Amino acid sequence: MPEQALTPAFVIHTRPYRETSLLVQLFTLEFGKVSAVARGARAKRSKSRGILQPGVPLLVELAGKGSLLNFKQVEASNLALPLFGNYLYSALYLNELLYYLLDENTAYPGLYQLYQDSLMALAKQQPLEACLREFELNLIADLGFALTEPEQLADGVNYQYRLDQGFVVTSLRLSNVIFSYQEVLMLLSFDPLQASHLACAKRFCRIAIAQLLGGRELTSRKLFTPIKTTNKAVR
Amino acid sequence: MKYSPSIDQLIKSLQVLPGVGPRSAQRMAFHLLERKRRDGLQLAEHLTKAMDAVGHCEVCRNFAEEDLCPICQSPKRTSKGVICVVETPADVAAIEQTAQFYGSYFVLMGHLSPLDGIGPSELHLDKLERRLANEDVSELILATNPTVEGEATAYYIADMAKRYKVKVSRIAHGVPLGGELDSVDGTTLSHSLIGRQQFD
């Protein structure tokens, strides 16, 4: 039997399955997002227990047909990336995006590479906003909604973003929904080193991702803000 | 095979227990019906009673039948000013068994897990914040699991405690006793090297 090569992967999410197993959502280089059962992974003496965690670079061999695969082999190719505080929450945010937005069993090799680079950047505590915006913009493009120049691009015209149509001319005046001519140009030539680009991309990504999610709210965003206490006696 | 409706319902109900599938549920049901009628009735009675009476402690969120759990009722435990944050009631039992901890607890009943829809409010962290604000807390021990979600939960709570200038500590993780270094995963081993202690 020819030896099958191991494919690089990251865990997006796990949940308990049966008594001692785990149901694992993986983002793999070769097959994209897949679900697989790790039998016995929650058993006391399981070796894969510590490595089937988000943020651990893995090498996996998967077997099976249909939508639910089995692990034939799993090993960590490196130590878990050290993620702390907001950088850790950001990694969970990236995972939430992948979980809800990627199609199953579709390879996204470019995005996989970027995901890996982004996790490394988060582990090295590089500028958070630049890392997140770069990932979001690439994700939106890889899902088939790459930004294109609007048909009528002229100074003084305002635009609104629609997933299916791209930038369309609008007469709306709501400043948080519309993009100016200059802002559209910024997004088309996004430069993560410029603060004005980052601010504009943040607003754009919010709008585009909200449309992609179709009304679903992301829980990981709540981690970035302190909890609101209902008790008035407390500050 | 088809059973009478009552037996069928009993077998189905027993399957809510973890690790119990149709076969074991059938075995349990027949065992109760054949030999343990009285115990079966008692089980039903205790189940009803527990499901009705057991709620959450108002202070620590652990399971309790009264407003406060036995630990939160004990002035000896609450006067220490040390709170240990754990994920589940089973973790409280595990720490109690070590007999090394004399403070009080806060039981999250889970951990932050965005993909399961569990955010700060689902863990009732506002209750913990109120304790930090109103009680005289000298130390908050974070004993959430050493998983990615457990770590995220720990960071979130640590941030909260810092706003109230409360000292925060995290339980150590490393090589298990009686274990062999060779069989410990790299991440755990690197944690235990980073967190090494002076030996004299």
Interface residues (C-beta under 8 A of the other chain):
Chain A: I12 H13 R15 E19 K47 G50 I51 Q53 P54 G55 V56 A76 L79 A80 L83 F84 G85 L88 Y89 A91 L92 Y93 N95 E96 Y99 L218 T219 S220 K222 L223 P226 I227 K228 T229 T230 N231 A233 V234 R235
Chain B: P18 G19 L112 P114 L115 D116 G117 I118 G119 P120 S121 L125 D126 E129 R130 A133 N134 T147 V148 E151 A152 Y155 Y156 D159 M160 R163 S183 D185 G186 T187 T188 S190
